[in-house]
Amino acid sequence: RLGMFKYTLKKILGMIPMLFIITFIIYFLLDLTPGDSVSHLMDPEALARLSTEQLNALREAYGLNDGFVVRYFKWLGQLLQGNFGYSSTSGVPVIQIIKETLPATLELSGAALLISTVLGSILGVIGAIKRGSIGDNVLTVAGMIGVSIPQFFFGMVAILIFALNLGWLPVGGRTAPGVVNFMDRIEYLILPSLVLGLSLTAGVMRYARTSMLNTMNKEYIKTARSKGIPEWKVNLVHGFRVSLTPVIVLVGFRLPTLIAGSVVIESIFQWPGVGNVFNTAIRSANYNLVMVVALMFVAMVLIASTLVDILTAILDPRVKLEG
């Protein structure tokens, strides 16, 4: 228990310098981008009519004339105090924007994660049980195609077929005006969650297939077969249940990366989530919002990675807790 506590504490404390380095990299990279917030707050013609003194005064008001290091530590200090600043294009507090858009992203990511996990696990296990068969080969090829197709292309094709040509589902958005009930707006969730979920299914399927194949070679599986237990029961009860353990770890690690990676799908389907806001903020050089959202994405991935390491250490006694 003491070793586990030390291991957990070490992992948590190790996140602090990582987060510090990440904040510096994000701020540095965004500082290299051309233009600034002032350039996008005003009409280009109005901006051209400003004198040098007026332009410098405007940039001074936004703290853009300070040196890089000064601006970075000012921003980091405000961040540590819980002050995430304001959107430079709308004047709305960044924390309010995140609170309003994060539920939509979690809804989309959760639905896509459920689809990819269930479908990928089932297809992966079927491929392992039918290893070398035509069905296994078809699933393998389908998985390779699924990994290769870009999400934006998959999304555009889905909109063209199911929304524009067939008219079965809405083109985009999250809900119709005046609709509050989830079941009444679920049709808006189907297409983006399926596109995002199916694009992730291939990875889960390959992982589940490999895990199931490894499990089927274990001694206790061979022992179960030698006792005359039906093959379906050996596969489903003894094999499938155990093979899902690493898949569950993968799912836990994928949720934050899925949230961060939903930018493309949210933009295509005009889904009002954090990813769509992040994309808009980049185009408008809304640096403060971009930095906070990017930091949130990276922090979620880092926290998930740490939790997966801790969970792995708990489940697998072979993991060394010392050193």
C-alpha positions in Angstrom: 0.0 0.0 0.0 2.8 2.4 0.8 4.5 1.6 -2.5 1.2 2.3 -4.3 0.8 5.6 -2.4 4.3 6.7 -3.3 3.8 5.7 -7.0 0.5 7.7 -7.2 2.0 10.7 -5.5 5.0 10.6 -7.8 2.7 10.5 -10.8 0.6 13.4 -9.6 3.5 15.6 -8.7 5.1 14.8 -12.1 2.2 16.5 -13.8 3.1 19.9 -12.3 6.3 20.5 -14.3 4.7 19.0 -17.4 1.8 21.4 -17.2 4.2 24.3 -16.7 6.2 23.3 -19.8 3.0 22.8 -21.8 1.7 26.3 -20.9 5.0 27.8 -22.1 5.0 25.9 -25.4 1.4 26.8 -26.1 2.0 30.5 -25.3 5.2 30.5 -27.3 3.7 28.9 -30.4 0.7 31.2 -30.5 3.0 34.2 -30.0 4.7 33.3 -33.3 1.5 33.5 -35.3 1.1 36.6 -37.5 -1.2 39.4 -36.4 -2.7 40.0 -32.9 -6.1 40.5 -31.3 -6.2 44.2 -32.3 -5.9 43.3 -36.0 -9.1 41.2 -35.8 -11.1 43.4 -33.5 -11.4 46.2 -36.0 -12.4 46.6 -39.6 -9.2 46.7 -41.8 -10.2 50.1 -43.2 -10.8 51.6 -39.7 -7.5 50.1 -38.5 -5.6 51.7 -41.4 -7.0 55.1 -40.4 -5.5 54.9 -36.9 -2.3 56.8 -36.2 0.7 55.1 -34.7 0.0 56.6 -31.3 -3.6 55.4 -31.3 -2.5 51.9 -32.4 0.1 51.7 -29.7 -2.4 52.9 -27.1 -4.8 50.3 -28.2 -2.1 47.6 -28.0 -1.0 48.9 -24.7 -4.5 48.5 -23.3 -4.5 44.9 -24.3 -1.0 44.4 -22.9 0.4 43.5 -26.3 3.4 45.9 -26.0 5.0 44.0 -23.1 7.8 41.5 -23.7 7.1 37.9 -24.3 8.2 36.7 -20.8 6.3 39.5 -19.1 3.1 38.6 -21.0 3.5 34.9 -20.4 3.9 35.2 -16.6 1.1 37.7 -16.4 -1.2 35.3 -18.1 0.1 32.3 -16.1 -0.4 34.3 -12.8 -4.0 35.1 -13.7 -4.5 31.5 -14.7 -3.3 30.2 -11.3 -5.7 32.6 -9.6 -8.6 31.2 -11.5 -9.0 34.2 -13.8 -9.1 32.8 -17.3 -9.6 36.2 -18.9 -12.1 37.3 -21.5 -12.7 36.6 -25.2 -11.0 39.4 -27.2 -13.7 39.3 -29.8 -16.9 39.1 -27.7 -15.8 40.3 -24.3 -17.5 37.3 -22.7 -15.5 35.5 -19.9 -13.6 32.5 -21.2 -14.9 30.3 -18.3 -18.5 31.2 -19.3 -17.8 30.2 -22.9 -16.4 26.8 -21.8 -19.3 26.2 -19.4 -21.8 26.8 -22.2 -20.0 24.7 -24.8 -18.4 21.8 -22.9 -21.7 19.9 -22.3 -22.3 19.7 -26.0 -18.8 18.4 -26.6 -19.2 15.8 -23.8 -22.5 14.7 -25.2 -21.0 14.2 -28.7 -17.8 12.6 -27.4 -19.7 10.3 -25.0 -22.0 9.0 -27.8 -19.1 8.5 -30.2 -17.1 6.7 -27.5 -20.0 4.4 -26.7 -20.5 3.6 -30.4 -16.8 2.9 -31.0 -16.3 0.9 -27.8 -19.3 -1.4 -28.3 -19.0 -1.9 -32.0 -15.2 -2.1 -32.0 -15.1 -4.6 -29.1 -17.7 -6.9 -30.7 -16.1 -6.9 -34.1 -12.6 -7.3 -32.7 -13.6 -10.4 -30.7 -15.5 -11.9 -33.7 -12.4 -11.3 -35.8 -10.2 -13.1 -33.2 -12.6 -16.1 -32.8 -12.8 -16.4 -36.6 -9.1 -15.7 -37.1 -8.0 -16.4 -40.7 -11.6 -16.6 -42.1 -13.1 -14.5 -44.8 -15.0 -12.5 -42.2 -11.8 -11.8 -40.3 -10.1 -10.6 -43.5 -13.0 -8.4 -44.4 -13.0 -6.8 -41.0 -9.2 -6.3 -41.1 -9.5 -4.5 -44.5 -12.5 -2.5 -43.3 -10.4 -1.4 -40.3 -7.5 -0.3 -42.4 -9.9 1.7 -44.6 -11.5 3.2 -41.6 -8.2 4.4 -40.2 -7.2 5.8 -43.6 -10.3 7.9 -44.3 -10.0 11.5 -43.0 -12.8 12.5 -40.6 -13.7 15.6 -42.6 -14.2 13.5 -45.8 -16.2 10.9 -44.0 -18.4 13.7 -42.5 -19.0 15.5 -45.8 -20.0 12.2 -47.5 -22.4 11.4 -44.6 -24.0 14.8 -44.9 -24.3 14.5 -48.7 -26.0 11.1 -48.5 -28.1 11.0 -45.4 -28.9 14.7 -44.9 -29.0 16.3 -48.4 -30.0 13.4 -50.7 -32.1 11.2 -48.5 -33.2 13.9 -46.0 -33.3 11.4 -43.1 -31.3 13.6 -40.7 -30.5 17.3 -40.2 -27.5 18.8 -41.9 -26.0 20.2 -38.7 -26.6 22.0 -35.4 -27.5 20.5 -32.0 -31.2 21.2 -31.7 -34.2 23.0 -33.2 -35.5 26.3 -31.8 -37.6 25.7 -28.6 -36.6 22.0 -28.3 -35.3 21.1 -24.8 -36.0 17.4 -24.4 -33.0 15.2 -25.3 -35.2 12.6 -27.1 -36.7 15.3 -29.3 -33.2 16.5 -30.5 -31.5 13.1 -30.7 -31.8 13.2 -34.5 -29.2 16.0 -34.5 -26.8 13.8 -32.5 -27.0 10.7 -34.7 -25.0 11.7 -37.7 -22.0 13.5 -36.1 -21.7 10.8 -33.3 -21.8 8.0 -35.9 -19.2 9.7 -38.1 -16.9 10.3 -35.1 -17.6 6.9 -33.5 -17.1 4.9 -36.7 -13.9 6.7 -37.4 -12.6 5.4 -34.0 -14.1 2.0 -34.3 -11.2 0.6 -36.4 -8.6 1.3 -33.7 -10.7 -0.3 -30.9 -11.5 -3.3 -33.1 -7.8 -4.0 -33.8 -6.9 -3.5 -30.1 -9.8 -5.8 -29.0 -8.8 -8.5 -31.6 -5.2 -8.5 -30.5 -6.2 -8.7 -26.8 -8.6 -11.5 -27.5 -6.0 -13.5 -29.4 -3.6 -13.1 -26.5 -6.2 -14.2 -24.0 -7.2 -17.3 -26.1 -3.6 -18.5 -25.8 -3.6 -18.4 -22.0 -3.3 -21.6 -20.0 -6.6 -21.2 -18.2 -8.4 -21.0 -21.6 -6.8 -24.3 -22.6 -7.7 -25.8 -19.2 -11.3 -24.7 -19.7 -11.4 -26.4 -23.1 -9.9 -29.6 -21.7 -12.7 -29.8 -19.2 -15.2 -30.1 -22.0 -16.7 -26.6 -21.6 -18.6 -25.5 -24.8 -16.5 -23.4 -27.1 -18.9 -20.5 -27.1 -18.8 -20.4 -23.3 -15.0 -20.5 -23.2 -14.9 -17.6 -25.7 -17.6 -15.4 -24.1 -17.4 -16.1 -20.4 -13.7 -16.8 -19.9 -12.1 -15.1 -22.9 -14.2 -12.0 -23.8 -14.5 -10.8 -20.2 -10.8 -10.9 -19.6 -9.8 -9.5 -23.0 -11.9 -6.4 -22.3 -9.7 -5.2 -19.4 -7.1 -3.5 -21.6 -9.8 -2.2 -23.9 -11.4 -0.5 -20.9 -8.1 1.1 -20.1 -7.9 2.3 -23.7 -11.4 3.8 -23.5 -10.5 5.7 -20.3 -7.5 7.1 -22.1 -9.4 7.9 -25.3 -12.2 10.1 -23.8 -10.1 13.3 -23.3 -8.3 12.8 -26.6 -11.7 12.3 -28.2 -12.9 15.6 -26.8 -9.8 17.3 -28.1 -10.1 15.6 -31.4 -13.8 16.5 -32.0 -12.8 19.9 -33.5 -13.1 18.7 -37.1 -16.5 17.0 -36.7 -17.9 19.9 -34.7 -16.9 22.3 -37.4 -18.4 20.2 -40.2 -21.7 19.7 -38.5 -21.8 23.1 -36.8 -22.0 21.4 -33.4 -21.9 24.2 -30.7 -19.2 22.6 -28.7 -15.7 23.5 -27.4 -14.1 22.2 -30.6 -16.1 24.5 -32.8 -15.4 27.5 -30.5 -11.7 26.6 -30.6 -11.7 26.5 -34.4 -13.4 29.9 -34.5 -11.1 31.4 -32.0 -8.0 30.3 -34.0 -9.4 32.0 -37.2 -10.1 35.2 -35.3 -6.8 35.2 -33.4 -8.7 35.2 -30.1 -5.4 34.2 -28.4 -6.7 34.1 -24.8 -9.5 31.7 -25.7 -7.3 29.6 -27.8 -4.7 29.2 -25.1 -7.2 28.3 -22.4 -9.0 25.8 -24.5 -5.7 24.3 -25.8 -4.4 24.0 -22.2 -7.7 22.4 -21.1 -7.4 19.8 -23.9 -3.8 19.0 -23.1 -4.4 18.9 -19.3 -7.3 16.4 -19.8 -5.0 14.1 -21.9 -2.2 14.4 -19.3 -4.6 13.7 -16.4 -6.1 10.7 -18.3 -2.6 9.3 -19.0 -1.7 9.6 -15.3 -4.9 7.9 -14.2 -4.3 5.1 -16.8 -0.8 4.5 -15.4 -2.2 4.3 -11.8 -5.0 2.0 -12.9 -2.6 -0.2 -14.7 -0.4 -0.4 -11.6 -3.4 -1.4 -9.6 -4.6 -4.1 -12.0 -1.2 -5.5 -13.0 1.1 -6.5 -10.1 4.0 -6.8 -12.6 4.2 -3.0 -12.8 7.1 -1.8 -10.7 6.0 0.8 -8.2 9.5 1.8 -7.2 12.3 3.5 -9.2 
